Amino acid sequence: MIQYKMDILNALKEAGYNTNRLRKEQLLSEGVIQSLRQGKYIALQNIDKICSLLKCQPGDLIEWVDTPDNGVQ
């Protein structure tokens, strides 16, 4: 299962990108912001944008965690 390693919206806020700024400057859509709030998946293009804003790697944001229901044998 893929999960976020951090609270991405909080990290963006600490970097100076609050949700109002993200919307106003069209850096992330409202749908993406809502998905992040709910811990849902977002497209890689949005991960790319967040990495650009935070100057980080995708692996700093997400990780794969083995769970019993992964269905992988």
MARFIKOL-197391 format. One record per residue: x, y, z of N, C-alpha, C in turn; residue number from 1. Coordinates in Angstrom, 1 decimal, padded with zeros to 4 digits. Example, Ala and Ser with C-alpha at 12.3 -4.5 7.8 and 13.67 -1.06 7.14 Angstrom:
2
(r (013.2,-005.7,007.8),(012.3,-004.5,007.8),(013.2,-003.3,007.8),1)
(r (012.8,-002.2,007.1),(013.7,-001.1,007.1),(012.9,000.0,007.9),2)
This chain:
73
(r (000.8,-001.2,000.0),(000.0,000.0,000.0),(000.9,001.2,000.0),1)
(r (000.5,002.2,-000.8),(001.3,003.5,-000.8),(000.6,004.4,000.2),2)
(r (001.4,005.1,001.0),(000.9,006.1,001.9),(001.9,007.3,002.0),3)
(r (001.3,008.4,002.5),(002.1,009.6,002.6),(003.0,009.5,003.9),4)
(r (004.2,009.9,003.8),(005.1,009.9,004.9),(005.0,011.1,005.8),5)
(r (004.3,012.1,005.3),(004.2,013.4,006.1),(002.8,014.0,005.8),6)
(r (002.5,015.0,006.6),(001.4,015.8,006.3),(001.8,016.9,005.2),7)
(r (001.5,016.6,004.0),(002.0,017.4,002.9),(001.5,018.8,003.0),8)
(r (000.2,019.0,003.3),(-000.3,020.4,003.4),(000.4,021.2,004.5),9)
(r (000.7,020.5,005.6),(001.4,021.2,006.6),(002.8,021.6,006.2),10)
(r (003.5,020.7,005.5),(004.8,020.9,005.0),(004.8,022.1,004.0),11)
(r (003.8,022.1,003.1),(003.6,023.2,002.2),(003.4,024.5,002.9),12)
(r (002.6,024.5,004.0),(002.3,025.7,004.8),(003.6,026.2,005.4),13)
(r (004.4,025.3,006.0),(005.6,025.7,006.6),(006.6,026.3,005.6),14)
(r (006.5,025.9,004.3),(007.3,026.4,003.2),(006.7,027.7,002.6),15)
(r (005.6,028.2,003.2),(005.0,029.5,002.7),(003.9,029.3,001.7),16)
(r (003.4,028.1,001.6),(002.3,027.8,000.6),(001.1,027.4,001.3),17)
(r (000.3,028.3,001.9),(-001.0,027.9,002.5),(-002.0,027.6,001.5),18)
(r (-003.1,027.0,001.9),(-004.1,026.5,000.9),(-004.7,027.7,000.0),19)
(r (-004.8,028.9,000.6),(-005.3,030.0,-000.2),(-004.3,030.4,-001.3),20)
(r (-003.0,030.4,-001.0),(-002.0,030.7,-002.0),(-002.0,029.6,-003.0),21)
(r (-002.1,028.3,-002.6),(-002.1,027.2,-003.6),(-003.2,027.4,-004.6),22)
(r (-004.4,027.8,-004.1),(-005.5,027.9,-005.0),(-005.4,029.2,-005.8),23)
(r (-005.0,030.3,-005.2),(-005.0,031.6,-005.9),(-003.9,031.6,-007.0),24)
(r (-002.8,031.0,-006.7),(-001.7,031.0,-007.7),(-001.9,029.7,-008.6),25)
(r (-003.0,029.0,-008.5),(-003.2,027.8,-009.3),(-002.1,026.8,-009.3),26)
(r (-001.5,026.6,-008.1),(-000.4,025.7,-007.9),(-001.0,024.3,-007.8),27)
(r (-002.0,024.1,-007.0),(-002.8,022.9,-006.8),(-004.2,023.2,-006.9),28)
(r (-005.0,022.3,-007.5),(-006.5,022.5,-007.5),(-007.1,022.2,-006.2),29)
(r (-008.3,022.6,-006.1),(-009.1,022.3,-004.8),(-009.3,020.8,-004.7),30)
(r (-009.5,020.1,-005.8),(-009.6,018.6,-005.7),(-008.4,018.0,-005.1),31)
(r (-007.2,018.4,-005.6),(-005.9,017.9,-005.1),(-005.8,018.2,-003.6),32)
(r (-006.1,019.4,-003.2),(-006.0,019.8,-001.8),(-006.9,018.9,-001.0),33)
(r (-008.1,018.7,-001.4),(-009.1,017.9,-000.7),(-008.6,016.4,-000.6),34)
(r (-008.0,015.9,-001.7),(-007.5,014.6,-001.7),(-006.4,014.4,-000.6),35)
(r (-005.5,015.4,-000.6),(-004.4,015.4,000.4),(-005.0,015.4,001.8),36)
(r (-006.0,016.2,002.1),(-006.6,016.3,003.4),(-007.2,015.0,003.8),37)
(r (-007.7,014.2,002.8),(-008.3,012.9,003.1),(-007.4,011.8,003.0),38)
(r (-006.1,012.0,002.7),(-005.1,010.9,002.5),(-005.3,010.1,001.3),39)
(r (-006.0,010.6,000.3),(-006.3,009.9,-000.9),(-005.1,010.1,-001.9),40)
(r (-005.0,009.2,-002.9),(-004.0,009.3,-003.9),(-004.2,010.5,-004.8),41)
(r (-003.1,011.0,-005.3),(-003.1,012.1,-006.2),(-002.2,011.7,-007.4),42)
(r (-002.3,012.3,-008.5),(-001.6,012.0,-009.7),(-000.1,012.4,-009.6),43)
(r (000.7,011.6,-010.3),(002.2,011.9,-010.2),(002.5,013.3,-010.7),44)
(r (001.7,013.9,-011.6),(002.0,015.3,-012.0),(001.9,016.2,-010.8),45)
(r (001.0,015.9,-009.8),(000.8,016.7,-008.6),(001.9,016.4,-007.6),46)
(r (002.4,015.2,-007.6),(003.5,014.9,-006.7),(004.7,015.6,-007.3),47)
(r (004.9,015.7,-008.6),(006.0,016.5,-009.2),(005.9,017.9,-008.8),48)
(r (004.7,018.5,-008.9),(004.5,019.9,-008.5),(004.9,020.2,-007.0),49)
(r (004.4,019.3,-006.2),(004.7,019.4,-004.7),(006.2,019.3,-004.5),50)
(r (006.9,018.3,-005.2),(008.3,018.2,-005.0),(009.1,019.4,-005.5),51)
(r (008.6,020.0,-006.5),(009.2,021.3,-007.0),(009.0,022.4,-005.9),52)
(r (007.8,022.5,-005.3),(007.6,023.5,-004.3),(008.4,023.3,-003.1),53)
(r (008.5,022.0,-002.7),(009.2,021.7,-001.4),(010.7,021.4,-001.6),54)
(r (011.1,021.3,-002.9),(012.5,021.0,-003.2),(012.9,019.6,-002.6),55)
(r (012.1,018.6,-002.9),(012.3,017.3,-002.4),(012.1,016.2,-003.4),56)
(r (012.3,015.0,-003.1),(012.2,013.8,-003.9),(010.8,013.2,-003.6),57)
(r (010.2,012.5,-004.6),(009.0,011.8,-004.4),(009.0,010.8,-003.2),58)
(r (010.2,010.2,-003.0),(010.4,009.3,-001.8),(010.3,010.0,-000.5),59)
(r (010.5,011.3,-000.5),(010.3,012.1,000.7),(008.9,012.2,001.1),60)
(r (008.0,012.0,000.1),(006.5,012.3,000.3),(005.7,011.0,000.5),61)
(r (006.1,009.9,-000.2),(005.3,008.7,-000.2),(006.2,007.5,000.1),62)
(r (005.6,006.4,000.6),(006.3,005.2,000.8),(005.4,004.0,000.6),63)
(r (005.9,002.9,000.3),(005.1,001.6,000.1),(005.3,000.9,001.4),64)
(r (004.1,000.4,002.0),(004.1,-000.3,003.2),(003.4,-001.7,002.9),65)
(r (004.1,-002.7,003.3),(003.5,-004.1,003.2),(002.4,-004.3,004.1),66)
(r (001.2,-004.7,003.6),(000.1,-005.0,004.5),(-000.4,-006.4,004.1),67)
(r (-001.1,-007.1,005.0),(-001.6,-008.4,004.7),(-002.6,-008.4,003.5),68)
(r (-003.3,-007.3,003.3),(-004.3,-007.3,002.2),(-003.7,-006.8,000.9),69)
(r (-002.4,-006.7,000.7),(-001.8,-006.3,-000.5),(-002.1,-007.2,-001.7),70)
(r (-002.4,-008.5,-001.4),(-002.7,-009.4,-002.5),(-001.5,-009.9,-003.3),71)
(r (-000.3,-009.6,-002.8),(000.9,-010.0,-003.5),(001.4,-011.3,-002.9),72)
(r (001.6,-012.2,-003.7),(002.1,-013.5,-003.2),(003.6,-013.6,-003.4),73)
